[in-house]
Structure formats: C-alpha cells, structure tokens
Amino acid sequence: MQIPSYGAAPISATFLIARVLQLVFLVIIIGMASNFVNSMVMANHEPSREIVGALAITSIGTLYTLVSISFYWAQAELGLFVMAAFDALIFVAFVVVSVSIGRPVSYLNCYYRFENLEGSVLDGLKANWAKKGSTINLAYWSGMNKSNCFETKAIWGFCIALTILYATTAILLPTLHFKAKKAGGFVKTIA
C-alpha cells in the first residue's frame, strides 16, 4: 500500500511522520499520566485536576488521531479540511493542558525540589497528607520525590511537543488539499 501523495509527496510524508510522532507521544502521555493518577489514588488522595485533564484530552486525541489516518489514506476531498479543523481544536486543547501543567511545575527543580517553592510547602503537605481524599497541589505532589518530578515534567514536555505537532498538521492538511486540487487528484470519473 503506497502513501498517498496528494500532489505533494514531501508534504504528505511530513504529515504522516507528524501523525506517527503524535501517536507515539499520545501513548507515552497516557501511560505516564495513568501511572501518576494511580500513585495519587493509592496514596488516598484525589488525583490532580491538571493530570486528569491531560489524560482526558490525550485519550480523545489518540482516538481521533487513529481514526484520522484512515481518512488521510482514503484521499477524502473535504476530509482534509475537517481534519485540519479537528487538529486545530486539539492544538488549542494541548495549549491549555500545557499551560495548566506548566504553571505549577515550571519552576520546580527536580534535583533540589524544595528550593524554588515557597516555605508553606511542608505545611500544605502536612495539612493534607493524612486526610483521605484530599487534593494536594500538583507542584507539591511533584516535588515530593524525583520520580514524581521527572514524570510531571515529562508529561508537560510531551504536551508541548504535541502542541507543535498538531499545529504542524493543522497547517499541512489544507496545503495538501490545495496541492491535490491543483494536480487534479480529486477529479471523479463517471463510469
């Protein structure tokens, strides 16, 4: 099965590479965010809203990305514009997720975790640690140990990478449509 060229083989290949990278990053985020939520639940705390939001957006994005590959391969004329609109919406969603995760953890140093946080970190942790079902600030939870810190930063980094990839594909899809139209790729023959 040959990769559809849409009249612009390099752009089509770039789009397909971006889609593959999107799928890889989405699966990685689902795994890490699920592990993070599991750690919080096992410690009898309510999962962080930021991580749950990232998990929800990533799951929806994974479903869409898997389905969109078949539309890309089918050479649908208007399907490229619909996919571009969905890519733009997912781009906006990942911008929101990246900002919401990045705000509490951007200044967190994973090697010296309590260096950049205010002095009330330990008070906040002590006040909520023994309470079953309490919500602990993402920055505090991430700063508790190095693995939490690096996992949160990795989720944040992959979300930023996905914003770039979805912006790229949202730009490439209309370009592919116009290139295919110019090359006569969408001409239907009546038998």
N, C-alpha and C positions, 0 to 999 in steps of 0.2 A: 504494500500500500504506500503510495507516494504522498509526500507532504504537498498539500495544495499551495500553489504559488500565488494565486490572486493577481497575477501580472507583475508581481514584485517579489521575487524569490528571497532576497536578503531580508526584506521587512517581514515576510511570512515566517522565515526561520527565526528571526529575532523574537517575534511574537510567541512562537512555540517554545523557545528557550525560556522566555519570561514565564510562560504558563507552567512549565516543568518546575522552575525555581519556586514559583508561588505554591505549588502543591507540596514540594519538599518543606518549605518554611511553615506552611499551614499545619502539616502533620507534626512537625517538631514543636510548634507552639501548643498544639492540642495535648501532646504528651507532657510537656513541662507544666502547663497550666493545670492539667488534671492532677499531676503529682503534687503541685503546690496546694491545690484545693484539698486534696486528700490529707496532706500534712496538717492543715489547719483544722479540718474536721476531726482527725484523730487526736488532736490536742484539745478537743471540746470547745472549739471557737468557731464562730461564724466566718465563712470564707470572705476574703476581701472582695468588695464590690468591683474594684478595678480588674482583678484577675478573673472573676466570674464573667464580667463584661467582655474581656479579651477572649475567654473561652467560647462564649456565645457567638461573638462576631466571627471568630475563626471557624467555628463549626458551620455557620451559614456560608461563609466564604469558601470553605472546602467543598460543600455540596454544589454550589454554583460553579466553581472552577472545574470540577469533574464533569458536570453536565455541559458546560460551555465548550469543552474540547470537541464533543461530537458535532455541535453546531458549526464550529470552525472547519471541521473536516467535511461537513456536508455542503460547504460553499453556499450558504444561505445569503441571499442578497441583502435583505433588510435585517437579517440576524446579526450582522456585524454592527449595525447601529444600536440595536437593542443590547448587545453585549457591551458595547462602549458605554452605554448609559449605566448598566449594572456595574461595570468596572469603576466608573466614576463614583457611584454610590458606595461601593466597598472601599475605595480610596478614602472617601470622607470618613467612613466608619473607622478605618485604621488610623487616620489622623487623630480622631477623638480618643481612641484607645491608647495611642502612643503618648498623647499629652496627659491623659489621666493616669497612666502608669508612671510616666516620666516625672511628673510633678513631685510625688513624694520620694522618689528614689534617685533623682538626678544627681544630688549632691552626696549621696551615700558612698562612702569609701569602703569597699569590701574587705580591705586588709586591716583598716582601722575603723571599724564600723561605727563607734560612738563618737568619733572625732568631730564630725560635721553636724550632728544632731543636737538640738537644744538640751539643756540639763534636765528637762522633765521626762526624758525617755524612760528612765528606770521607774519613776513614779507612775507613768502611764502603763508600763508593763505590769508592775506590781498590782495596780488597782484592777486590772482586767484579767490577769493571769488565772486567778483562782475562780473566777466567775464562769460557770458553764454557759456556753452560747454567746459569750461577749465578743464584740468585734474589736480587733486590735488593728491600729493604723498600719497600712502596708509598709511604711518606712520602718516602723518599729519591728514588725514581723520579719522583714527582710534583713534588718540589722542584727537579728538575734544570733545568727551564725553565718559562716562564709558560704555554705551551700545555698541557703535561702537568698543571700545577697546576690550571688552569681546567677542563680536561677531567675530571679526577678529581672536582673539587668539583661540576661539573655532573651527573656520574653520581650522586654522593651526593645532590644536591638532588632529582633526578628520582626516585630510590629513596624518599626521604622523602615526596615528593608521592604516589607510588604506594601507600605505606602508608596515607595518609589516604584516597585514593580507594577502595582495596579495603575498608577499614573501613566507609566510607560505603555501598558496595554490599552488603556483608555485613549491614548493618543494614536497608537498604531492601528487600531481597528477601523476608524473612519478612513485612514490613509489607505488601508488595504481595500476598502470598498471602492474608493475613487480610482485606485490603480486598476482594479479588476474591471470597473465600468469602462475605463479608458481603453483597456486592452480587449474589450468585448467579451469578457468572461461570463457575464450574466445573461447573454443572449439565449433565449429559449427557442428551440426549434419545434415546429409542429409536425408531427408525423402523419 
